[in-house]
């Protein structure tokens, strides 16, 4: 099963939308979602700053800010 990680911040509207979009796509592809808050983690804040949400597939960067459902499904279904 593929692992999708969302790096986000508390109270981030774009992060909430990204999570909802990914959750809705789980019926079309086999993947798990893990959400990691960068709040209070200086290393992650320096790495991602204001780019959240950051979407990774199996630890590799995929998208920033918004999830394009068609692009995401194409990427998640590639092996």
Backbone as JSON Lines, residues from 0, in Angstrom:
{"i":0,"aa":"X","n":[0.85,-1.18,0.0],"ca":[0.0,0.0,0.0],"c":[0.89,1.24,0.0]}
{"i":1,"aa":"X","n":[0.52,2.22,-0.79],"ca":[1.29,3.46,-0.89],"c":[1.0,4.34,0.34]}
{"i":2,"aa":"X","n":[1.99,5.12,0.7],"ca":[1.88,6.02,1.86],"c":[1.89,7.47,1.38]}
{"i":3,"aa":"X","n":[0.87,8.21,1.72],"ca":[0.78,9.63,1.39],"c":[0.91,10.43,2.68]}
{"i":4,"aa":"X","n":[1.85,11.35,2.69],"ca":[2.08,12.18,3.87],"c":[1.72,13.62,3.53]}
{"i":5,"aa":"X","n":[0.97,14.24,4.44],"ca":[0.62,15.65,4.3],"c":[1.33,16.4,5.43]}
{"i":6,"aa":"X","n":[2.25,17.28,5.07],"ca":[2.86,18.16,6.06],"c":[2.0,19.41,6.12]}
{"i":7,"aa":"X","n":[1.51,19.75,7.32],"ca":[0.58,20.86,7.44],"c":[0.81,21.63,8.73]}
{"i":8,"aa":"X","n":[0.01,22.68,8.88],"ca":[0.03,23.52,10.08],"c":[-1.37,23.52,10.69]}
{"i":9,"aa":"X","n":[-1.44,23.78,11.96],"ca":[-2.74,23.94,12.62],"c":[-3.46,25.15,12.04]}
{"i":10,"aa":"X","n":[-4.76,25.01,11.8],"ca":[-5.55,26.12,11.3],"c":[-5.33,26.48,9.85]}
{"i":11,"aa":"X","n":[-4.66,25.64,9.11],"ca":[-4.35,25.9,7.7],"c":[-5.52,25.43,6.82]}
{"i":12,"aa":"X","n":[-6.22,26.38,6.22],"ca":[-7.38,26.03,5.39],"c":[-6.98,25.19,4.17]}
{"i":13,"aa":"X","n":[-5.89,25.54,3.5],"ca":[-5.45,24.75,2.34],"c":[-5.09,23.32,2.75]}
{"i":14,"aa":"X","n":[-4.57,23.17,3.95],"ca":[-4.22,21.84,4.46],"c":[-5.49,21.0,4.65]}
{"i":15,"aa":"X","n":[-6.52,21.62,5.19],"ca":[-7.79,20.92,5.39],"c":[-8.39,20.5,4.06]}
{"i":16,"aa":"X","n":[-8.35,21.38,3.08],"ca":[-8.88,21.07,1.75],"c":[-8.08,19.93,1.12]}
{"i":17,"aa":"X","n":[-6.76,19.97,1.24],"ca":[-5.92,18.91,0.69],"c":[-6.25,17.56,1.33]}
{"i":18,"aa":"X","n":[-6.42,17.55,2.64],"ca":[-6.75,16.32,3.35],"c":[-8.1,15.78,2.9]}
{"i":19,"aa":"X","n":[-9.09,16.65,2.76],"ca":[-10.42,16.24,2.3],"c":[-10.35,15.67,0.88]}
{"i":20,"aa":"X","n":[-9.58,16.33,0.01],"ca":[-9.44,15.86,-1.37],"c":[-8.81,14.48,-1.4]}
{"i":21,"aa":"X","n":[-7.73,14.3,-0.65],"ca":[-7.06,13.0,-0.62],"c":[-7.96,11.92,-0.05]}
{"i":22,"aa":"X","n":[-8.69,12.24,1.01],"ca":[-9.61,11.27,1.6],"c":[-10.65,10.84,0.58]}
{"i":23,"aa":"X","n":[-11.16,11.79,-0.21],"ca":[-12.16,11.46,-1.22],"c":[-11.6,10.58,-2.33]}
{"i":24,"aa":"X","n":[-10.28,10.64,-2.55],"ca":[-9.65,9.86,-3.62],"c":[-9.3,8.44,-3.18]}
{"i":25,"aa":"X","n":[-9.4,8.14,-1.88],"ca":[-9.05,6.81,-1.39],"c":[-9.97,5.73,-1.96]}
{"i":26,"aa":"X","n":[-11.15,6.09,-2.42],"ca":[-12.04,5.09,-3.03],"c":[-11.58,4.72,-4.44]}
{"i":27,"aa":"X","n":[-10.63,5.48,-4.99],"ca":[-10.16,5.24,-6.35],"c":[-8.74,4.69,-6.41]}
{"i":28,"aa":"X","n":[-8.07,4.64,-5.28],"ca":[-6.69,4.15,-5.24],"c":[-6.39,3.63,-3.84]}
{"i":29,"aa":"X","n":[-5.42,2.73,-3.75],"ca":[-5.07,2.09,-2.48],"c":[-3.89,2.83,-1.84]}
{"i":30,"aa":"X","n":[-4.19,3.71,-0.87],"ca":[-3.14,4.44,-0.16],"c":[-3.61,4.84,1.22]}
{"i":31,"aa":"X","n":[-2.64,5.02,2.1],"ca":[-2.9,5.5,3.46],"c":[-2.48,6.95,3.56]}
{"i":32,"aa":"X","n":[-3.15,7.7,4.4],"ca":[-2.82,9.11,4.61],"c":[-2.27,9.29,6.02]}
{"i":33,"aa":"X","n":[-1.15,9.98,6.1],"ca":[-0.57,10.37,7.39],"c":[-0.42,11.88,7.36]}
{"i":34,"aa":"X","n":[-0.93,12.55,8.37],"ca":[-0.8,14.0,8.45],"c":[0.18,14.35,9.56]}
{"i":35,"aa":"X","n":[1.18,15.14,9.22],"ca":[2.19,15.57,10.19],"c":[2.16,17.08,10.3]}
{"i":36,"aa":"X","n":[1.93,17.58,11.5],"ca":[1.94,19.02,11.73],"c":[3.38,19.49,11.9]}
{"i":37,"aa":"X","n":[3.71,20.57,11.21],"ca":[5.07,21.11,11.34],"c":[5.17,22.08,12.52]}
{"i":38,"aa":"X","n":[4.03,22.42,13.12],"ca":[4.01,23.34,14.27],"c":[5.0,22.88,15.34]}
{"i":39,"aa":"X","n":[5.87,23.79,15.74],"ca":[6.79,23.5,16.84],"c":[7.99,22.66,16.47]}
{"i":40,"aa":"X","n":[8.08,22.19,15.22],"ca":[9.23,21.4,14.78],"c":[10.1,22.29,13.91]}
{"i":41,"aa":"X","n":[11.16,22.84,14.49],"ca":[11.98,23.82,13.8],"c":[12.56,23.29,12.49]}
{"i":42,"aa":"X","n":[12.96,22.04,12.48],"ca":[13.52,21.45,11.26],"c":[12.5,21.44,10.13]}
{"i":43,"aa":"X","n":[11.26,21.01,10.44],"ca":[10.21,20.99,9.42],"c":[9.77,22.39,9.02]}
{"i":44,"aa":"X","n":[9.76,23.31,9.97],"ca":[9.41,24.71,9.67],"c":[10.43,25.29,8.7]}
{"i":45,"aa":"X","n":[11.7,25.04,8.94],"ca":[12.75,25.53,8.03],"c":[12.66,24.87,6.67]}
{"i":46,"aa":"X","n":[12.27,23.61,6.65],"ca":[12.19,22.87,5.39],"c":[10.98,23.29,4.56]}
{"i":47,"aa":"X","n":[9.82,23.44,5.2],"ca":[8.59,23.68,4.46],"c":[8.01,25.08,4.65]}
{"i":48,"aa":"X","n":[8.29,25.73,5.77],"ca":[7.85,27.1,5.99],"c":[6.4,27.35,5.62]}
{"i":49,"aa":"X","n":[6.19,28.25,4.67],"ca":[4.85,28.63,4.24],"c":[4.36,27.83,3.04]}
{"i":50,"aa":"X","n":[5.06,26.77,2.66],"ca":[4.67,25.98,1.49],"c":[3.57,24.97,1.77]}
{"i":51,"aa":"X","n":[3.14,24.85,3.0],"ca":[2.16,23.83,3.36],"c":[0.81,24.09,2.72]}
{"i":52,"aa":"X","n":[0.08,23.05,2.44],"ca":[0.44,21.66,2.67],"c":[1.45,21.16,1.64]}
{"i":53,"aa":"X","n":[2.31,20.28,2.11],"ca":[3.25,19.57,1.25],"c":[2.77,18.13,1.2]}
{"i":54,"aa":"X","n":[2.6,17.61,0.0],"ca":[2.13,16.24,-0.19],"c":[3.29,15.39,-0.68]}
{"i":55,"aa":"X","n":[3.53,14.29,0.01],"ca":[4.55,13.34,-0.42],"c":[3.89,11.99,-0.67]}
{"i":56,"aa":"X","n":[4.41,11.29,-1.67],"ca":[3.99,9.92,-1.96],"c":[5.19,9.04,-1.71]}
{"i":57,"aa":"X","n":[5.06,8.12,-0.77],"ca":[6.16,7.22,-0.4],"c":[7.45,7.99,-0.12]}
{"i":58,"aa":"X","n":[7.31,9.12,0.59],"ca":[8.48,9.9,1.01],"c":[9.06,10.81,-0.05]}
{"i":59,"aa":"X","n":[8.46,10.85,-1.23],"ca":[8.97,11.71,-2.31],"c":[7.99,12.86,-2.54]}
{"i":60,"aa":"X","n":[8.52,14.08,-2.7],"ca":[7.64,15.24,-2.92],"c":[6.73,15.04,-4.13]}
{"i":61,"aa":"X","n":[5.47,15.41,-3.96],"ca":[4.51,15.34,-5.07],"c":[3.91,16.7,-5.37]}
{"i":62,"aa":"X","n":[3.41,17.4,-4.36],"ca":[2.71,18.65,-4.59],"c":[2.83,19.57,-3.39]}
{"i":63,"aa":"X","n":[2.57,20.85,-3.66],"ca":[2.51,21.88,-2.62],"c":[1.19,22.62,-2.79]}
{"i":64,"aa":"X","n":[0.67,23.11,-1.7],"ca":[-0.52,23.98,-1.66],"c":[-1.83,23.29,-2.01]}
{"i":65,"aa":"X","n":[-1.96,22.72,-3.19],"ca":[-3.23,22.11,-3.62],"c":[-2.99,20.74,-4.22]}
{"i":66,"aa":"X","n":[-4.04,19.92,-4.18],"ca":[-3.98,18.59,-4.77],"c":[-4.79,18.61,-6.07]}
{"i":67,"aa":"X","n":[-4.13,18.29,-7.18],"ca":[-4.83,18.12,-8.45],"c":[-5.24,16.65,-8.51]}
{"i":68,"aa":"X","n":[-6.52,16.33,-8.39],"ca":[-6.95,14.93,-8.31],"c":[-6.47,14.06,-9.47]}
{"i":69,"aa":"X","n":[-6.54,14.56,-10.68],"ca":[-6.12,13.76,-11.84],"c":[-4.62,13.47,-11.8]}
{"i":70,"aa":"X","n":[-3.84,14.49,-11.5],"ca":[-2.38,14.32,-11.41],"c":[-2.01,13.38,-10.26]}
{"i":71,"aa":"X","n":[-2.71,13.55,-9.12],"ca":[-2.43,12.7,-7.96],"c":[-2.72,11.24,-8.28]}
{"i":72,"aa":"X","n":[-3.89,10.96,-8.85],"ca":[-4.25,9.56,-9.16],"c":[-3.28,8.94,-10.15]}
{"i":73,"aa":"X","n":[-2.84,9.71,-11.11],"ca":[-1.85,9.2,-12.06],"c":[-0.57,8.8,-11.34]}
{"i":74,"aa":"X","n":[-0.12,9.68,-10.43],"ca":[1.11,9.41,-9.7],"c":[0.96,8.25,-8.73]}
{"i":75,"aa":"X","n":[-0.16,8.18,-8.03],"ca":[-0.33,7.15,-7.0],"c":[-0.51,5.77,-7.63]}
{"i":76,"aa":"X","n":[-1.02,5.7,-8.84],"ca":[-1.22,4.41,-9.51],"c":[-0.01,3.93,-10.29]}
{"i":77,"aa":"X","n":[1.04,4.74,-10.38],"ca":[2.28,4.3,-11.01],"c":[3.07,3.46,-10.01]}
{"i":78,"aa":"X","n":[3.7,2.47,-10.48],"ca":[4.53,1.63,-9.6],"c":[5.94,1.58,-10.12]}
